[in-house]
Amino acid sequence: MRRKIIAGNWKMNKDLKESTSLVQEIIQKNKSFNCEVYVAPAFPFLNEVSLFSSSSQIKVIAQNVSNKSSGALTGEVSIDMLKSINIESVIIGHSERRKLFGEDDITLKMKLENCFKNNMEVFFCIGETLDMREKGIQNDVIENQLKNTLFDLNNVNLEKLVIAYEPVWAIGTGVNANSDQVQEIHCHIRNLLNLRYGKESSDLIPIIYGGSLKPDNSSNIFNCSDVDGGLVGGASLNSQTFVDIINSI
Ligand code: PGA
Protein backbone atom coordinates (compact mmCIF):
# COMPACT_ATOMS: atom_id res chain seq x y z
CA MET A 1 0.00 0.00 0.00
CA ARG A 2 1.36 3.41 -0.94
CA ARG A 3 1.39 6.26 1.58
CA LYS A 4 -1.32 8.93 1.23
CA ILE A 5 -0.01 12.44 1.79
CA ILE A 6 -1.43 15.96 1.96
CA ALA A 7 1.07 18.80 2.36
CA GLY A 8 0.36 22.50 2.81
CA ASN A 9 2.93 24.85 1.30
CA TRP A 10 2.51 28.20 3.04
CA LYS A 11 5.13 29.86 0.79
CA MET A 12 6.02 33.42 1.96
CA ASN A 13 2.83 33.84 3.97
CA LYS A 14 2.02 33.95 7.71
CA ASP A 15 4.13 35.53 10.45
CA LEU A 16 5.05 33.76 13.69
CA LYS A 17 1.69 34.21 15.42
CA GLU A 18 -0.31 33.37 12.29
CA SER A 19 1.79 30.27 11.61
CA THR A 20 1.41 28.84 15.10
CA SER A 21 -2.32 29.68 15.16
CA LEU A 22 -2.85 27.99 11.80
CA VAL A 23 -1.21 24.75 12.85
CA GLN A 24 -3.14 24.75 16.14
CA GLU A 25 -6.42 25.28 14.29
CA ILE A 26 -5.69 22.40 11.91
CA ILE A 27 -5.00 20.12 14.89
CA GLN A 28 -8.14 21.25 16.71
CA LYS A 29 -10.33 20.73 13.65
CA ASN A 30 -9.07 17.27 12.98
CA LYS A 31 -7.66 15.15 15.77
CA SER A 32 -7.00 12.09 13.67
CA PHE A 33 -6.11 12.25 10.01
CA ASN A 34 -6.76 9.54 7.43
CA CYS A 35 -3.45 10.30 5.69
CA GLU A 36 -0.03 11.79 6.43
CA VAL A 37 -0.21 15.57 6.82
CA TYR A 38 2.67 18.01 6.37
CA VAL A 39 2.86 21.78 6.65
CA ALA A 40 5.64 23.97 5.21
CA PRO A 41 5.95 27.30 7.06
CA ALA A 42 8.59 29.90 6.24
CA PHE A 43 12.12 29.20 7.55
CA PRO A 44 12.03 31.41 10.68
CA PHE A 45 8.95 29.60 12.02
CA LEU A 46 9.85 25.98 11.33
CA ASN A 47 10.94 25.41 14.92
CA GLU A 48 7.89 26.99 16.57
CA VAL A 49 5.44 25.26 14.24
CA SER A 50 7.24 21.96 14.94
CA LEU A 51 6.92 22.47 18.67
CA PHE A 52 3.22 23.24 18.37
CA SER A 53 2.61 20.20 16.19
CA SER A 54 4.84 17.75 18.05
CA SER A 55 1.98 16.12 19.94
CA SER A 56 -0.07 15.72 16.73
CA GLN A 57 0.30 13.68 13.55
CA ILE A 58 1.38 16.75 11.58
CA LYS A 59 4.93 16.78 10.22
CA VAL A 60 6.77 19.95 9.35
CA ILE A 61 8.59 20.27 6.04
CA ALA A 62 10.98 23.00 4.81
CA GLN A 63 10.21 24.82 1.55
CA ASN A 64 13.81 24.70 0.34
CA VAL A 65 17.39 23.92 1.37
CA SER A 66 20.86 24.87 0.14
CA ASN A 67 22.86 22.56 -2.11
CA LYS A 68 25.95 23.28 0.03
CA SER A 69 26.68 22.16 3.56
CA SER A 70 28.08 25.39 5.09
CA GLY A 71 30.10 28.51 4.37
CA ALA A 72 29.88 32.02 2.97
CA LEU A 73 26.44 31.71 1.39
CA THR A 74 24.42 34.68 2.60
CA GLY A 75 20.75 33.90 3.00
CA GLU A 76 21.06 30.14 2.59
CA VAL A 77 19.96 27.40 5.01
CA SER A 78 21.72 24.02 5.21
CA ILE A 79 20.48 20.49 5.78
CA ASP A 80 22.36 20.35 9.10
CA MET A 81 20.58 23.50 10.26
CA LEU A 82 17.22 21.95 9.45
CA LYS A 83 18.20 18.70 11.16
CA SER A 84 19.27 20.62 14.27
CA ILE A 85 15.62 21.63 14.74
CA ASN A 86 14.36 18.14 13.82
CA ILE A 87 13.17 18.99 10.31
CA GLU A 88 13.61 15.82 8.29
CA SER A 89 11.76 16.70 5.05
CA VAL A 90 12.16 19.32 2.36
CA ILE A 91 10.46 20.46 -0.85
CA ILE A 92 12.92 20.56 -3.75
CA GLY A 93 12.42 22.04 -7.21
CA HIS A 94 9.17 23.93 -6.71
CA SER A 95 8.42 25.78 -9.95
CA GLU A 96 8.68 29.12 -8.13
CA ARG A 97 12.25 28.22 -7.12
CA ARG A 98 13.03 27.14 -10.69
CA LYS A 99 11.48 30.20 -12.34
CA LEU A 100 11.98 33.07 -9.89
CA PHE A 101 15.28 31.98 -8.34
CA GLY A 102 16.92 30.36 -11.36
CA GLU A 103 17.24 26.85 -9.92
CA ASP A 104 18.27 24.66 -12.84
CA ASP A 105 18.62 20.90 -13.18
CA ILE A 106 22.29 20.98 -12.12
CA THR A 107 21.43 22.77 -8.86
CA LEU A 108 18.44 20.54 -8.24
CA LYS A 109 20.48 17.41 -8.81
CA MET A 110 23.01 18.61 -6.21
CA LYS A 111 20.23 19.38 -3.75
CA LEU A 112 18.69 15.94 -4.25
CA GLU A 113 22.05 14.23 -3.88
CA ASN A 114 22.80 16.05 -0.61
CA CYS A 115 19.37 15.29 0.77
CA PHE A 116 19.61 11.57 0.07
CA LYS A 117 23.18 11.48 1.42
CA ASN A 118 21.88 13.03 4.65
CA ASN A 119 18.78 10.90 4.89
CA MET A 120 16.38 13.80 4.34
CA GLU A 121 12.96 13.07 2.92
CA VAL A 122 12.41 14.89 -0.38
CA PHE A 123 9.24 16.12 -2.04
CA PHE A 124 10.54 16.64 -5.59
CA CYS A 125 8.37 18.92 -7.75
CA ILE A 126 8.12 18.56 -11.50
CA GLY A 127 5.68 19.99 -14.04
CA GLU A 128 5.24 21.64 -17.42
CA THR A 129 4.36 25.25 -18.32
CA LEU A 130 1.22 26.21 -20.24
CA ASP A 131 3.24 26.74 -23.39
CA MET A 132 4.65 23.20 -23.14
CA ARG A 133 1.19 21.71 -22.58
CA GLU A 134 -0.24 23.61 -25.54
CA LYS A 135 2.53 22.13 -27.67
CA GLY A 136 1.60 18.67 -26.32
CA ILE A 137 5.13 17.98 -25.06
CA GLN A 138 4.28 17.61 -21.34
CA ASN A 139 5.26 13.93 -21.18
CA ASP A 140 8.70 14.63 -22.67
CA VAL A 141 9.21 17.62 -20.37
CA ILE A 142 8.46 15.52 -17.30
CA GLU A 143 10.74 12.75 -18.52
CA ASN A 144 13.61 15.20 -19.06
CA GLN A 145 13.10 16.85 -15.68
CA LEU A 146 13.51 13.43 -14.07
CA LYS A 147 16.32 12.20 -16.33
CA ASN A 148 18.46 15.31 -15.77
CA THR A 149 18.19 15.18 -12.00
CA LEU A 150 16.82 12.29 -9.98
CA PHE A 151 17.43 9.54 -12.54
CA ASP A 152 21.04 10.68 -12.96
CA LEU A 153 21.84 9.91 -9.32
CA ASN A 154 23.14 6.56 -8.14
CA ASN A 155 22.21 6.61 -4.49
CA VAL A 156 18.56 7.52 -4.22
CA ASN A 157 16.76 6.42 -1.09
CA LEU A 158 13.39 5.59 -2.64
CA GLU A 159 11.79 5.34 0.77
CA LYS A 160 12.57 9.02 1.28
CA LEU A 161 11.15 10.18 -2.03
CA VAL A 162 7.80 11.76 -2.86
CA ILE A 163 7.14 13.11 -6.36
CA ALA A 164 4.88 16.16 -6.65
CA TYR A 165 3.43 16.71 -10.12
CA GLU A 166 2.61 20.40 -10.31
CA PRO A 167 1.70 21.80 -13.72
CA VAL A 168 3.00 25.38 -13.63
CA TRP A 169 -0.15 26.67 -15.36
CA ALA A 170 -2.28 25.38 -12.47
CA ILE A 171 -0.26 26.85 -9.61
CA GLY A 172 -1.99 29.81 -7.98
CA THR A 173 -4.17 30.37 -11.06
CA GLY A 174 -7.45 28.86 -9.87
CA VAL A 175 -7.33 26.55 -12.91
CA ASN A 176 -6.61 23.00 -11.80
CA ALA A 177 -5.66 20.19 -14.11
CA ASN A 178 -8.70 17.95 -14.56
CA SER A 179 -8.65 14.40 -13.25
CA ASP A 180 -8.01 12.88 -16.71
CA GLN A 181 -4.98 15.11 -17.25
CA VAL A 182 -3.67 14.35 -13.76
CA GLN A 183 -4.17 10.59 -14.06
CA GLU A 184 -2.48 10.51 -17.48
CA ILE A 185 0.67 12.27 -16.27
CA HIS A 186 0.82 10.41 -12.95
CA CYS A 187 0.61 7.13 -14.84
CA HIS A 188 3.43 8.33 -17.12
CA ILE A 189 5.54 9.26 -14.07
CA ARG A 190 4.78 5.88 -12.47
CA ASN A 191 5.94 4.11 -15.65
CA LEU A 192 9.14 6.17 -15.76
CA LEU A 193 9.86 5.32 -12.10
CA ASN A 194 9.19 1.63 -12.81
CA LEU A 195 11.61 1.67 -15.74
CA ARG A 196 14.35 3.42 -13.77
CA TYR A 197 14.08 1.61 -10.43
CA GLY A 198 12.16 -1.58 -11.13
CA LYS A 199 8.50 -2.08 -10.40
CA GLU A 200 8.77 -3.55 -6.93
CA SER A 201 10.75 -0.70 -5.34
CA SER A 202 9.25 2.16 -7.28
CA ASP A 203 5.62 1.17 -6.81
CA LEU A 204 5.89 2.45 -3.23
CA ILE A 205 6.90 5.99 -4.22
CA PRO A 206 3.95 8.35 -3.64
CA ILE A 207 3.07 10.71 -6.51
CA ILE A 208 1.03 13.69 -5.33
CA TYR A 209 -0.67 16.45 -7.34
CA GLY A 210 -0.41 20.21 -6.80
CA GLY A 211 -2.02 23.17 -8.54
CA SER A 212 -5.17 25.03 -7.42
CA LEU A 213 -6.38 22.18 -5.23
CA LYS A 214 -9.57 23.16 -3.41
CA PRO A 215 -12.17 21.26 -1.37
CA ASP A 216 -14.46 21.18 -4.40
CA ASN A 217 -11.97 19.61 -6.82
CA SER A 218 -9.75 17.55 -4.53
CA SER A 219 -11.79 14.38 -4.17
CA ASN A 220 -12.11 13.94 -7.96
CA ILE A 221 -8.36 14.24 -8.31
CA PHE A 222 -7.58 12.05 -5.28
CA ASN A 223 -9.84 9.33 -6.68
CA CYS A 224 -7.46 8.82 -9.63
CA SER A 225 -5.68 5.50 -9.21
CA ASP A 226 -2.17 6.95 -9.59
CA VAL A 227 -2.71 9.98 -7.33
CA ASP A 228 -1.48 9.57 -3.75
CA GLY A 229 -2.36 12.96 -2.34
CA GLY A 230 -1.75 16.64 -2.83
CA LEU A 231 0.57 19.60 -2.38
CA VAL A 232 -1.69 22.52 -1.51
CA GLY A 233 -0.71 26.19 -1.74
CA GLY A 234 -3.39 28.88 -1.38
CA ALA A 235 -6.03 26.60 0.13
CA SER A 236 -3.64 25.50 2.90
CA LEU A 237 -3.55 29.02 4.34
CA ASN A 238 -7.01 28.55 5.81
CA SER A 239 -7.44 25.79 8.37
CA GLN A 240 -10.97 24.85 7.26
CA THR A 241 -10.23 24.53 3.54
CA PHE A 242 -7.03 22.61 4.30
CA VAL A 243 -8.84 20.22 6.65
CA ASP A 244 -11.63 19.80 4.07
CA ILE A 245 -9.03 18.82 1.47
CA ILE A 246 -7.41 16.39 3.93
CA ASN A 247 -10.80 14.83 4.65
CA SER A 248 -11.54 14.43 0.95
CA ILE A 249 -8.78 11.88 0.41
P1 PGA B 1 -1.71 26.47 -5.26
O1 PGA B 1 -0.15 26.16 -5.09
O2 PGA B 1 -2.46 25.39 -4.53
O3 PGA B 1 -1.90 27.84 -4.65
O4 PGA B 1 -2.00 26.45 -6.71
C1 PGA B 1 0.34 24.86 -5.16
C2 PGA B 1 1.82 24.85 -4.96
O5 PGA B 1 2.50 25.80 -5.35
O6 PGA B 1 2.35 23.88 -4.40
Residues whose N, C-alpha, C, O or C-beta is under 5 A from the ligand:
A	BS01	PGA	N9 A170 I171 G172 T173 G210 G211 S212 L213 L231 V232 G233 G234 A235
